[in-house]
């Protein structure tokens, strides 16, 4: 949790167990990773058009819904034009056997952009 504490007031991406990707400024979190994000936006993925950003504003993400959370490199992120890059929607996390389908989607995402 110390690494996450260092990300307070930084831009982070949260991928939830239901496949949502929310980006915003991490304001605070607690021991169960309930997280408060300010100026947050949800990336809405589409395989036929670019990624759309839905403005959420101040958002609280329950810790039991967080699959992945991490700081975003703002320089790299600003160089991406997600509006012109089609991407498959993320699918939900499969909890059987501690395997997640999110990991596969993250690899697809990384391969598409980097």
N, C-alpha and C positions, 0 to 999 in steps of 0.2 A: 504494500500500500504506500510505501515511501515514494516509489517511482510515480505513482498516480498523484500523490501530494505535490510533487514537483511540477505537475501539469496544471495546477490551479491557475486560473486566469489565462490559460493557453487554449488554443483551438484543438478540440478533440473530436474524434469520430466514435460513435457508439453504434455497434451492430447488435440488434436485439434478437432474442430467441425466436421471434416471429418474422425475422428477415428484414426489418426496417433498418435503414442507415440514417442516423441523425448526427449532424455536425453542428457544433456550437462551442461557446466559451464555457469551460468547466468552472463553475463558481464554488461548488462544494460537493462533498460526498461523505457518506458515513461508513461504518464498519461492514454494512451489508451491500455496499456500493450503490445505494440509492444516490442518484446523481442529479445535481441541479445544473442545467445548461442555459446560458443566456444567448440571445440572438441566434437561436437554433433554427436549422432548416432540415427538412427531410428530403433525401434524394429519392425521387420516384423513377424507377428504372423501366425502360421499355426496349424490347428487342427491335422495334421498327423505327424508333426516333431517339433523339438524345435524352439524357437524364434531365428531368425537370426538378426544380427546387421548390418545395412547398414551405413557406415561411411558418414557423411555429412560435417564434419569440421565446419567452421564458418557458422552459419545459423541465419537468421532473421525470426522470426515468427510474422505475423501480429496479432495485439491484437484482432481483430474481429474474428480470427480463434481459439483463445485460449478458450477451454472449462474448463480446469483445469490446474493449475500450482502449483507445490509444491516442497519443498526441499526433497531430498532423503537421507535416513540414509545410509551412505556409508558402514558401517559395515554389516548391514543387507543385503544390495544389493550385496555386494561381496560374501556373503555366498550362494546366489542363483545361481544355474547353469541353467540359462534360456535356454541354448542350448539343454538341455535334457528334457525340460518340454513343451509338446505341449499345445497350448492355442488357443482358438477361436479368430479370428481377431476381433478387435473393430469395431463397426458399427458407422455410422455418428450420429450426434446429431439431434434429431427431435425437431423442434422449435415450434410445435403446443402446445398451452397452457402452455408454459414455461417448459414442461417436456422434459427430455433428456434420450435417450437410453444409453448414456455413463455411467450414474449412475449404471444401471443394470450390465453393463460390468465390471465396477470397483469392484462391489461386487463379481462377479464371479472370477475376478482376485485375489482379497484378499482371498477369500475362497480357491482358488487353492494353494496359496503360504504360507498362514499364519495360 
